Structure formats: structure tokens, C-alpha cells
Amino acid sequence: MTQIDLSTREARWRHFGSVDPIKGTKPTEKENMPDLQSSKKDFLFEIEHVGIKNLIYPVRIDDFQTVGNFEFSTSLNQDEKGINMSRIIESVEKHYDNGVNLDFESLKALLNTLQSVMFQNTASVDVDAKWFFNRYSPITKQKAVGHADVRYILSVNNSKVTRKSLGIKVPVTTLCPCSKEISEYSAHNQRGIITVLIDLDTEITLPSDYKDIVLDGMEANASSMLYPILKRTDEKAVTERAYENPRFVEDLIRLVAADLVELDWIKGFEIECRNEESIHQHDAFARLKYNK
Ligand SMILES: Nc1nc2c(ncn2[C@@H]2O[C@H](COP(=O)(O)OP(=O)(O)OP(=O)(O)O)[C@@H](O)[C@H]2O)c(=O)[nH]1
């Protein structure tokens, strides 16, 4: 076998089939490239939302750094072919400081940047992230880090906020009331996953702990909330609390709704609880929607 010198990357690439680029005929300088997106004529329809989704970017929630999955969009007029999508991430970068702050004020500032660089009246963001927080065990008060999923949806039209929504998803324990009622002893319980999507009043200033208030409404109404650390005294308390507070999926969403309905900064909501049943292969669920 003839010996080929494969000591450089280039030599190895060639060896594996790489070839030189062809001498092209199209311009390579930006100023000479056609800007198709910016071409103007009648494109039949205006578009409500055009943008990017599944953009994974670092975010900050309270003291924790975490990861956001973003959808950003703007409107597009009938006479414009396309948006300049690279400007979306350029706008995100303008508001990036060791992560994008996940709160409504910071997202609004980001949307205002997007509106101005895109020359569009409306802009929207829909972002999901893991929300970490300190959680203390119920009796021994041992601290650990718990988490829920949080979602922010914000839309602006000119200087007006047209949609402001908060979503939270958290797992809890639900103990079956029927099983408790009919059995000589014990009761089956399961992991319930509660999801709320709340339509917030855009005119009312939110309390600083709005996320915690909603999370408390979701967890405190369950048979038990979940804890990262439980010592024996904690485990006894959690087990007995669940037995004392049995909940169907229907009970739980109604009790969460009763808490949310009292809050004047909430205009409406959708709540779902899905129980991963421990005595079935299927799940049980209940969902309700309420507008004040
Ligand atoms: N509008 C549009 N852009 C797309 C689509 N698919 C990919 N692109 C993006 O087109 C982008 C490049 O276009 P622009 O953002 O307009 O780049 P540019 O014209 O050099 O940017 P500006 O100098 O800000 O005008 C890339 O970021 C691609 O991701 C699509 O379906 N529609």
C-alpha cells in the first residue's frame, strides 16, 4: 500500500472525499446580495405571527440560572415578503445579561426592541422554562431545590400590551377519596400534574410574588405537595396529610379555581389536572376554563 501523508486535517478531509469549493458566480459581499425578505409587492395576505420557535437560550428566574425555550414572532404586512429573522436573536442579545431575565418587564422591553428593528406594530413571545426554588421539608425544615415549569406569554401592539399570560405546571400527590371511602384500610394515591394558564389583567400591577401565590394555590389544595428531601418525621406528616385531604381530579381543579378567582389581577384561567393513576395503565383528568 502506498503511504499517504495524513498528518494534517486538510489532507485527511481530502482523503475522505472533500473537494475545493467551486468558483461561484453569485455575490459574496452582503451589499451585493439580493434582500429577498425585504422585497415589496402585493403578497395577498398579512400575517399575524411569523418568527422563530424552539429557541433554547439561558434565562434567569429569581436567583437561579436556567434554560428557556422561546417562540418569538412579529406581524408582517401584506406588501412585505418576509421578516429578517436574524434580527430576532440580535434583539435577544441586546437584552442578554448572563441570561435573559424571565419577568414581564424584561420581556416587554425585548419585544419593544423587536418591534423597532422589524418595523412591525405587533410582537409576541411565548417562553417555557424550568423554575427552581428553595423548598423546605415540612417538619425538619431541610432545604433543597424544588422545581415547577413556568410559561410567560406576552403580546404587544404598538405601546399596548394585548396579552399577558402566566402558565405554571407542577406535580403533586392526590389520594383517591373513593378508595379511602370503600377500603378497610389504605387508599391508593398517585402523581397528579396540575397545569394552569392564567390570563392576567394588563392594567393591574402584579404583586412581586405572583408566581408563588399561584403555585401555592396549586400545591396547597392537593392532597400533598412534593418535597426533594423527606426525613422520617417529614414522611409521616406528608403521608398523613394526604390521607386527611383526599382529592379527585375534579376536586383539585375546583379548589385551585376557587383560590384563583379571588385574585383581582387574574382575568381568567384554564386549569387541568392529570393523574397518573397507580391502579390503572391510563390517566384520569379534569379541565376547566373560567373567565371573570
Ligand atoms: N423570512 C424568513 N427567513 C428565513 C426563513 N428560513 C430561514 N430564514 C432566515 O433568514 C435569515 C437571514 O436573513 P436576514 O435576517 O434577513 O439577514 P440580513 O438581511 O443579512 O439581515 P439584516 O441586515 O438585519 O437585514 C437567516 O437567519 C435564516 O435563519 C423563512 O422561512 N423566512
The ligand as a MOL file (V3000), in Angstrom:
LIG
                    3D

  0  0  0     0  0            999 V3000
M  V30 BEGIN CTAB
M  V30 COUNTS 32 34 0 0 0
M  V30 BEGIN ATOM
M  V30 1 N -38.1150 35.3890 6.4730 0
M  V30 2 C -37.6130 34.1450 6.5350 0
M  V30 3 N -36.3070 33.9820 6.8820 0
M  V30 4 C -35.8330 32.7030 6.9810 0
M  V30 5 C -36.6520 31.5740 6.7410 0
M  V30 6 N -35.8900 30.4750 6.9460 0
M  V30 7 C -34.6660 30.9060 7.3310 0
M  V30 8 N -34.6110 32.2670 7.3590 0
M  V30 9 C -33.5410 33.1340 7.8640 0
M  V30 10 O -33.0450 34.1380 7.0250 0
M  V30 11 C -32.0290 34.7420 7.8090 0
M  V30 12 C -31.1400 35.6470 7.0400 0
M  V30 13 O -31.9170 36.7310 6.7110 0
M  V30 14 P -31.8740 38.1520 7.4440 0
M  V30 15 O -32.1060 38.0410 8.8670 0
M  V30 16 O -32.8660 38.9650 6.6830 0
M  V30 17 O -30.3960 38.6120 7.1520 0
M  V30 18 P -29.9190 40.0240 6.6390 0
M  V30 19 O -30.8150 40.5140 5.5360 0
M  V30 20 O -28.4790 39.8780 6.3560 0
M  V30 21 O -30.1510 40.8890 7.9490 0
M  V30 22 P -30.3330 42.4800 8.0690 0
M  V30 23 O -29.0110 43.0890 7.7230 0
M  V30 24 O -30.7170 42.6800 9.5000 0
M  V30 25 O -31.4270 42.8850 7.0920 0
M  V30 26 C -31.2950 33.6370 8.4680 0
M  V30 27 O -31.1740 33.9640 9.8400 0
M  V30 28 C -32.2720 32.4630 8.2790 0
M  V30 29 O -32.4750 31.8180 9.5060 0
M  V30 30 C -38.0170 31.7840 6.3750 0
M  V30 31 O -38.8000 30.8380 6.1380 0
M  V30 32 N -38.4370 33.0800 6.2800 0
M  V30 END ATOM
M  V30 BEGIN BOND
M  V30 1 1 1 2
M  V30 2 2 2 3
M  V30 3 1 2 32
M  V30 4 1 3 4
M  V30 5 2 4 5
M  V30 6 1 4 8
M  V30 7 1 5 6
M  V30 8 1 5 30
M  V30 9 2 6 7
M  V30 10 1 7 8
M  V30 11 1 8 9
M  V30 12 1 9 10
M  V30 13 1 9 28
M  V30 14 1 10 11
M  V30 15 1 11 12
M  V30 16 1 11 26
M  V30 17 1 12 13
M  V30 18 1 13 14
M  V30 19 2 14 15
M  V30 20 1 14 16
M  V30 21 1 14 17
M  V30 22 1 17 18
M  V30 23 2 18 19
M  V30 24 1 18 20
M  V30 25 1 18 21
M  V30 26 1 21 22
M  V30 27 2 22 23
M  V30 28 1 22 24
M  V30 29 1 22 25
M  V30 30 1 26 27
M  V30 31 1 26 28
M  V30 32 1 28 29
M  V30 33 2 30 31
M  V30 34 1 30 32
M  V30 END BOND
M  V30 END CTAB
M  END
